[in-house]
Amino acid sequence: MVWIHGGPNTSVSLKYIVDVIAYVPLGFGILFVNYRGSIGYGQASIDKLLGNISKIDVQDCHEAIHRCLKYTESSRQVILIDESHAGVIIGRLIGKYPDEYAMAVLKNAVTDLLHFCSISDIPDRALAQSTNTQFDFETGRNCCSDTSLITYLIERSPIRLIGQIKIPVLLQLGKKDRRVPFNMGLRYYECLKANKISTKLYVYDSNHTIREVSNDSDCFVNTIVFIDEHLRLSS
């Protein structure tokens, strides 16, 4: 199971993570990837990702997974999981390398960069990370009148590769999410269904993180059930 953090300017540190404590006894091996742009590796690493999301972050994660499999068990099934910006990376991975991954679990994931820049509550970050350009708070929402920008954002979006996806995808959405609004994930789900991809959608009365105890627990249980349904975890 590969955990790809969101942000993208965050990181996974050596701390107690309850999800790991829950998954490891069930037989999962866990890989965390701090791709370029993660904090804790200097300003140059953060700056490197500006204008390069869905490129070097995807490349770093794909290479890290391959290196891990090389030194462990190359035939192991790989599940990609996490939230927010992780959706950009996971969506590109399962579209670009459809035969190399077994399943994806996405929570309030960014799957459409054009949509994200247009409706997120942090459009300045969305534009900076996508194109490395400054956001004008007076006219910034009109940036999508630029046809070259529209084309670029569409080309770099995970949803651009949705026709190449073959694996099961689980989506978990918070209907009060303003960071990655609910309708983005809903559109992705509808496209998966239209392409006859095995998928399931859970919607919670929550925000971006879906961290309420009852909702977080439900996400965990439904993730295990979905994995078991498709990958025969019990066997």
N, C-alpha and C positions, 0 to 999 in steps of 0.2 A: 504494500500500500504506500503510495507516494503522496505526501502532504506538500502541497505547493501554496505557500502563504500568499495572502492578498497584500494590499497596500497601494502600489508595490513597494513603497519605501518603508518597509518594516523588516523584521527578521525573526527567525526561530532561534531562541537561545536555550542554554542548558538549564531548564527549569522544570518544575513539576507540571505535566500536562495530563489532565485527567483522561482525555481521549486515548492517549497512549496506554495508560494503565488499564483501560477497558479493552482495547483491541489486542494487545500482545497476548494475554492469556487465551484468546480465541484462535491463536495460531498465526496472526499476521506479523510479517516483518515490516517495519516502518522506516521509510526514508524521508528525511526533511531536506529540502534544497533551498539554500540561500543564494539565489541567482544574482547576477550583476544588477545593481540598483537597490539591493538590500542594505539596510543600515548596519553600521559596525565595521565597515571595510573602507572607510574614508570617503571624502567628498567626490573624488574622481569616479568611484564606483557608482555613486548615486547619479552623477551627471551623465555617465555613460548610457544610462537607460532613457534619458530624455530624447524623445523623438524616435526611440527604437523599441518601444513595446511591441510585442508580438513578433519580435525578431530575436534579439540576443537573449531575452528571458526564456523564450521557447527553446532556443539552441542550448542554453546552459542546462535547463532541466532535462532535455532529451539526452544530452551527453552524460549527465550525472546518473541517470537511470541506467544507461548502457554500461557505464563503468561499474555500478553496483552489481548489476546482473553478471558481469564478467567475472567478478570475484566471489559470487555466491552461487546462484543457480540460474543459468541462462534461460531455462524453460519456464521459470516461475511466471504466473499470471500477474499482471500489473494493473492495479486499480489506482486511478488518479482522483484525488479528493481535495476539496477546500472551497473557499468562498471569495467573492468580490473579484479583485484583479486576477486571481487564480483562474477565473473563467476564460480570460484572454489566452492564457498559456495552455490550459487543458483543452479548450475548444480548438486551438490550432494543432495541438499534438494529435488529438483523436481524428482530426480531419486530414492532416498531412501524413500521418502514419497509422492508417486505419487498421492494419493487421498486427500492430505491435502492442496494443493495449487491450485489456479485457473489459474494462468498465470505467465509467466516470460518474462521480457524485459532485454535483454543483449546488452551492448554497448562495443565493443572491449574487449570481455570477455575472460579470460583464461579458456579454456575448456579441455586442454590436457597438463599435466605437463611435459611429455616427450618431446613433441613438443616445449613447452615453454623453457625448459632448453637448447634445441638444437639451437633455432633460435632467441630468444629474444636478444635485445641489452643490456640487463642486466643479462647475464647468471649466474653471481656470486650471485646475489640476488635470482634468481630462484632456484639455487641449495641449497643455504643456507636455504631458507624458506622451501624447500621441504624435505631436508634430514639433515639439520644442519651440513653440511660439508663445508670445505674451497674449494674455486675454484682456480685452477691452470690456470693462464692466458696463459701459454705456451701450455698446453696439455688439458685444461679444456673441450674443445669442443669434446674431445674424451671420455669423461666420460661415454657416452652412449654405450661404448663397454663392460661395466660392466653389465652382464646379470641380476644380483641381483638388481642393481639399476634400470634397465629398467623395471623389473617386479614390483618393488615398485612404481615407478612413474605411471605406467599404472593402477595399482590397486587403487591408490589415485586420479586418474583423473576423472573429471565429465563425460567425454565421455565414461568411463567404464560402466556407468549406463544408457546410452542413450536408451537402449532397454526397460527400465522400465518407461520412460516418457510417460505421457498421455495428458498433458495440452498444450495449445497453447504457442508458443515461438516466440517472435519478436527479430530479430537480427539487430543491426545497426553497421556497420563497416567503419573504415577509411582506405582507400586503401594505404595511406602513413604511416600507423602505423608501427613503428619499435619495439615498446615495446611489443605489442601482435600482431604480423604480421597477416595481412588480411587473409591469406590462412588457418589459424587455425579456424577462425570463419566460413569461407566458407566450410571447411570440416564438421564442426558441423552441419551446415545448410543442407548439402547434406545427412548426416546421418539421420537427422530428417525427411527429405523428403522421404528417402528410407523406413523409418518406418511408413510413412503415418501420421505423426504428423502435425497438423495445424501449419504452420509457415510462416513467411514472412521475407525477407532480404532486407535491404536498405544499399547501399554502397555510401559513400561520398568521395569527393576529399579532404581528411583531414587527420589528424594524430591521435594520441591516444585519445585525449580528445574530439575531434569534437566540439569545442567551438566557431567556427565562428558564428556570429549572424544568418546568413541565414541557416546554417546547424543545429545549435542548435534548432532553431525554427521549422525546418522541423522534427527533431527527436521528439519534443514535440507533434506536430500535428499528426504525424503518430502513435505515441504511443496511443494517445487518440482515434484515429480512430480504431486502432487494438483492444483496450479494448472494445470499443463500439460494434464492429463486433462480438465479442465472448462472452461478458458478459452483453450486452444490457444496457450500461451505461445510455442511454436516458430514460429508464424506471425506 
